Amino acid sequence: MSAGSVGSYLGVNPQSHTVRKRGNPSVPDSCVPRPRRFLVCEPRHFAVQYAINPWMRPDEPVDVIRALDQWQALVETYRAHGHTVDTVNPVPGLPDMVFAANAAVVVDGRVFGSLFHAPERRPESVPYEAWFKAAGYEVYHPESVCEGEGDLVPTGRWILAGTGFRTTREAHSEVQEYFGAPVISLTLVDPYFYHLDTALFVLDDGHDGNIAYYPEAFSPGSREVLARLYPDAVLATREDAMAFGLNSVSDGRHVFISPGATGLAGQLAGRGYVPVPVDLSEFHKAGGGIKCCTQEIREIRS
């Protein structure tokens, strides 16, 4: 399904990216876009050379040209919506370096680096740290396994933190001490949703922000926590979650989302958000999508 047909299906004009007045005639005041700064890495060396999650099959070839085209389309879409995009140079031999979100989490201009669970990915921390240092940032080195925005999701009031497959609870404590922000630990139980950013994303990171998530990706206790914190959250089906619909990026109004997650996109449009379909299906072969390819650099807001 093309972006245009998805937009028509959702009641969205893909040219103007405005919501038509049907059912919910007004866009909520909370759906206000905020310009973002993103860090990405060109998939020049992208491949599936090992298997560290259920999506990865080394015997299934990757179309690098298609991956490059999809990645470039994502970058151009971000810029078309007013966002700044910086790039870090890819390194040969690091096929997963394209998944920039896993390299760090940045809050108020402070960088908490990564210590990957898989030995194959640990060298990725070096070029990302070099980029941040060259840009004038100090980088904190975690003592415990921590995979950046893969498992750490800043919400504005606190940081949601995933554990169960990659990032450890010990790292959650380090994050809280470093940022001085409350950290809410959430346990992931489904290996297909091995990172928090495959099962949950923030729609609006203001004080009274909201999220979208797939409940069954979490332990019973974690589901209760999310229900208490976000009683009005958008709940995704497994079908939409498996289409990488929750590996999305929101600027507060526009939601850059997998075109396969039509049910979730329809829910978001009904809430006043504007789904912007971007196809990153080639990256699904490695268990990644839009958010995995996108590191947000959050500076101190005035």
C-alpha positions as CSV (number, residue, x, y, z in Angstrom):
1,M,0.0,0.0,0.0
2,S,1.5,3.4,-1.0
3,A,1.7,6.4,1.3
4,G,-1.1,8.0,-0.6
5,S,-3.4,5.1,-0.3
6,V,-2.6,4.7,3.4
7,G,-3.3,8.4,3.8
8,S,-6.7,8.1,2.0
9,Y,-7.6,5.1,4.1
10,L,-7.0,7.0,7.3
11,G,-8.8,10.1,6.2
12,V,-5.5,12.1,5.8
13,N,-4.5,14.3,2.9
14,P,-1.0,13.0,2.2
15,Q,0.0,16.3,0.5
16,S,-1.0,18.7,3.3
17,H,-0.8,16.2,6.2
18,T,-4.0,17.7,7.7
19,V,-6.7,15.6,9.3
20,R,-10.1,15.8,7.6
21,K,-13.1,16.6,9.8
22,R,-14.8,13.2,10.1
23,G,-16.0,11.8,13.4
24,N,-13.5,13.9,15.5
25,P,-13.7,17.3,13.7
26,S,-11.0,19.1,15.7
27,V,-7.4,18.4,16.4
28,P,-6.8,18.4,20.2
29,D,-4.8,21.3,21.5
30,S,-2.2,18.8,22.8
31,C,-1.4,17.7,19.2
32,V,1.2,20.4,18.6
33,P,4.4,19.5,16.7
34,R,7.7,20.4,18.2
35,P,10.8,20.7,16.0
36,R,13.2,17.8,16.8
37,R,16.8,17.1,16.2
38,F,17.6,13.6,15.1
39,L,20.9,11.7,14.6
40,V,20.9,8.9,12.0
41,C,23.5,6.6,10.3
42,E,23.5,5.7,6.7
43,P,22.9,1.9,6.1
44,R,25.9,1.6,3.8
45,H,27.1,-1.5,5.5
46,F,23.7,-2.8,6.7
47,A,23.4,-6.6,6.6
48,V,22.1,-9.5,8.7
49,Q,25.3,-11.4,9.6
50,Y,24.2,-12.9,13.0
51,A,21.0,-13.5,14.9
52,I,20.5,-11.8,18.2
53,N,16.7,-11.5,18.1
54,P,13.8,-13.6,16.5
55,W,13.6,-11.3,13.4
56,M,17.2,-11.9,12.3
57,R,17.9,-14.7,9.7
58,P,21.4,-14.5,8.3
59,D,20.4,-16.8,5.4
60,E,17.8,-14.1,4.2
61,P,19.6,-11.6,2.0
62,V,19.3,-7.9,2.6
63,D,18.7,-5.5,-0.4
64,V,21.2,-2.8,0.5
65,I,20.1,-0.5,-2.3
66,R,16.4,-0.7,-1.2
67,A,17.5,-0.1,2.4
68,L,19.4,3.0,1.4
69,D,16.4,4.3,-0.6
70,Q,14.0,3.7,2.4
71,W,16.4,5.3,4.8
72,Q,16.9,8.4,2.6
73,A,13.1,8.7,2.3
74,L,12.9,8.7,6.1
75,V,15.5,11.5,6.4
76,E,13.8,13.5,3.7
77,T,10.4,13.1,5.4
78,Y,11.8,14.3,8.8
79,R,13.3,17.4,7.1
80,A,10.1,18.0,5.2
81,H,8.3,18.2,8.5
82,G,10.7,20.8,9.9
83,H,13.1,18.6,11.8
84,T,16.9,18.7,11.9
85,V,18.8,15.6,10.9
86,D,22.5,15.0,11.6
87,T,24.4,12.0,10.5
88,V,27.2,9.9,11.9
89,N,29.5,8.1,9.4
90,P,28.9,4.3,9.2
91,V,31.8,2.0,9.9
92,P,32.6,-1.2,7.9
93,G,32.0,-4.3,9.9
94,L,29.2,-2.8,12.0
95,P,26.1,-3.8,10.1
96,D,23.7,-2.7,12.9
97,M,25.2,0.7,13.3
98,V,22.2,2.1,11.3
99,F,20.1,1.6,14.4
100,A,21.2,4.9,15.9
101,A,18.6,4.8,18.7
102,N,20.5,2.1,20.5
103,A,23.7,4.1,20.9
104,A,22.7,6.5,23.6
105,V,19.9,8.5,25.2
106,V,20.1,12.2,25.3
107,V,18.1,14.3,27.9
108,D,18.6,18.0,28.5
109,G,21.8,18.0,26.5
110,R,23.4,15.2,28.5
111,V,24.4,11.9,26.9
112,F,24.1,8.5,28.5
113,G,26.0,6.1,26.3
114,S,25.6,2.4,25.6
115,L,27.0,-0.9,26.6
116,F,25.5,-3.5,24.2
117,H,24.4,-6.9,25.3
118,A,25.6,-8.6,22.2
119,P,29.4,-8.7,21.7
120,E,28.9,-8.1,18.0
121,R,27.4,-4.7,18.7
122,R,29.7,-3.4,21.4
123,P,32.1,-1.6,19.0
124,E,29.2,0.6,17.8
125,S,29.5,2.7,20.9
126,V,32.9,4.1,19.8
127,P,32.0,6.0,16.7
128,Y,28.8,7.3,18.3
129,E,30.8,8.5,21.4
130,A,33.3,10.2,19.0
131,W,30.4,12.0,17.2
132,F,28.9,13.3,20.4
133,K,32.3,14.4,21.8
134,A,33.1,16.2,18.5
135,A,29.8,18.0,18.8
136,G,30.7,19.2,22.2
137,Y,28.9,16.7,24.5
138,E,30.3,14.7,27.4
139,V,29.3,11.1,27.3
140,Y,28.6,8.9,30.4
141,H,29.8,5.3,30.1
142,P,27.3,2.9,31.7
143,E,28.7,0.1,33.9
144,S,25.8,-2.2,33.2
145,V,24.3,-3.4,29.9
146,C,22.3,-0.5,28.5
147,E,21.1,-0.1,24.9
148,G,20.2,3.6,24.7
149,E,16.8,4.6,23.4
150,G,16.1,1.0,22.6
151,D,15.1,0.6,26.2
152,L,15.0,4.1,27.6
153,V,12.1,6.3,26.6
154,P,12.0,9.9,28.0
155,T,8.5,11.1,28.4
156,G,9.0,14.6,29.8
157,R,8.0,13.7,33.4
158,W,10.0,10.5,33.8
159,I,12.0,7.9,31.8
160,L,10.3,4.6,30.9
161,A,12.9,1.9,31.0
162,G,12.6,-1.6,29.5
163,T,14.3,-4.7,30.8
164,G,14.0,-8.5,30.3
165,F,16.1,-9.0,27.2
166,R,18.8,-6.4,26.8
167,T,19.1,-3.4,29.2
168,T,19.5,-4.5,32.9
169,R,17.7,-3.1,36.0
170,E,21.1,-2.0,37.3
171,A,21.4,0.3,34.3
172,H,18.0,1.8,35.2
173,S,19.5,2.9,38.5
174,E,22.5,4.4,36.7
175,V,20.1,6.3,34.4
176,Q,18.2,7.7,37.3
177,E,21.3,8.8,39.1
178,Y,22.8,10.4,36.0
179,F,19.8,12.4,34.9
180,G,18.1,12.9,38.2
181,A,14.8,11.9,36.7
182,P,12.4,9.2,38.0
183,V,12.9,6.0,36.1
184,I,9.9,3.6,35.7
185,S,11.1,0.0,35.2
186,L,9.0,-2.1,32.8
187,T,9.6,-5.8,32.1
188,L,9.3,-7.1,28.6
189,V,8.2,-10.8,28.2
190,D,7.9,-11.4,24.4
191,P,11.2,-11.9,22.6
192,Y,9.7,-10.3,19.4
193,F,9.6,-7.1,21.4
194,Y,13.1,-7.3,22.8
195,H,13.5,-3.5,23.1
196,L,11.0,-1.2,24.7
197,D,10.9,0.9,21.6
198,T,9.4,-2.0,19.7
199,A,6.5,-2.2,22.1
200,L,5.9,1.4,23.1
201,F,6.4,5.0,21.9
202,V,5.6,8.5,23.2
203,L,3.0,10.5,21.4
204,D,3.5,13.7,23.3
205,D,6.4,14.3,25.7
206,G,4.8,17.3,27.5
207,H,3.9,17.2,31.2
208,D,0.6,15.5,30.5
209,G,1.8,13.5,27.5
210,N,0.5,10.2,26.3
211,I,1.9,6.9,24.8
212,A,0.9,4.1,22.5
213,Y,1.8,0.5,23.5
214,Y,1.1,-3.2,23.1
215,P,0.0,-4.5,26.5
216,E,0.9,-8.2,25.9
217,A,4.6,-7.3,25.4
218,F,4.8,-6.6,29.1
219,S,4.6,-8.5,32.4
220,P,1.3,-8.3,34.3
221,G,2.8,-5.9,36.8
222,S,4.2,-3.7,34.1
223,R,0.8,-3.6,32.4
224,E,-0.8,-2.4,35.6
225,V,1.9,0.3,35.9
226,L,1.3,1.6,32.4
227,A,-2.5,1.5,32.8
228,R,-2.2,3.7,36.0
229,L,0.3,6.1,34.4
230,Y,-1.5,6.4,31.1
231,P,-5.2,5.6,31.4
232,D,-5.9,7.2,28.0
233,A,-3.1,5.5,26.1
234,V,-3.5,4.1,22.6
235,L,-3.5,0.3,22.8
236,A,-2.1,-1.5,19.8
237,T,-3.0,-5.0,18.6
238,R,-0.4,-7.7,18.1
239,E,-0.8,-7.4,14.3
240,D,0.1,-3.7,14.3
241,A,2.9,-4.3,16.8
242,M,4.4,-7.1,14.6
243,A,4.2,-4.6,11.7
244,F,6.6,-2.4,13.7
245,G,3.8,0.1,14.3
246,L,5.1,0.9,17.8
247,N,8.6,1.5,16.5
248,S,7.4,5.0,15.6
249,V,8.5,8.6,16.1
250,S,6.1,11.4,17.0
251,D,6.8,15.1,17.0
252,G,3.6,15.7,19.1
253,R,1.3,15.8,16.1
254,H,2.8,13.9,13.2
255,V,3.5,10.2,13.8
256,F,6.1,8.7,11.4
257,I,4.8,5.1,11.3
258,S,5.1,1.8,9.4
259,P,2.5,1.7,6.6
260,G,1.7,-1.9,7.7
261,A,0.2,-0.7,11.0
262,T,-3.1,0.5,9.5
263,G,-5.2,-0.3,12.6
264,L,-3.0,1.7,14.9
265,A,-2.7,4.6,12.4
266,G,-6.4,4.7,12.3
267,Q,-6.6,5.0,16.1
268,L,-4.0,7.8,16.0
269,A,-5.9,9.7,13.4
270,G,-9.0,9.4,15.5
271,R,-7.2,11.0,18.4
272,G,-6.1,14.0,16.2
273,Y,-2.6,12.9,15.3
274,V,-1.4,12.8,11.7
275,P,0.0,9.4,10.7
276,V,2.9,9.8,8.2
277,P,3.6,6.4,6.6
278,V,7.3,5.6,6.0
279,D,8.3,2.2,4.7
280,L,11.4,0.8,6.4
281,S,10.5,-2.8,5.7
282,E,14.0,-3.8,4.7
283,F,15.1,-3.1,8.2
284,H,12.5,-5.4,9.7
285,K,14.8,-8.2,8.6
286,A,17.1,-7.2,11.5
287,G,14.3,-6.4,13.9
288,G,14.3,-2.6,13.4
289,G,12.2,0.2,12.0
290,I,11.7,3.9,12.1
291,K,12.5,4.6,15.7
292,C,15.5,2.1,15.8
293,C,17.0,4.2,13.0
294,T,16.4,7.5,14.9
295,Q,18.3,8.9,17.9
296,E,16.7,12.1,19.3
297,I,19.0,14.7,20.6
298,R,17.0,16.5,23.4
299,E,18.5,19.8,24.4
300,I,17.4,21.8,27.4
301,R,14.0,23.4,26.5
302,S,13.7,27.1,27.3
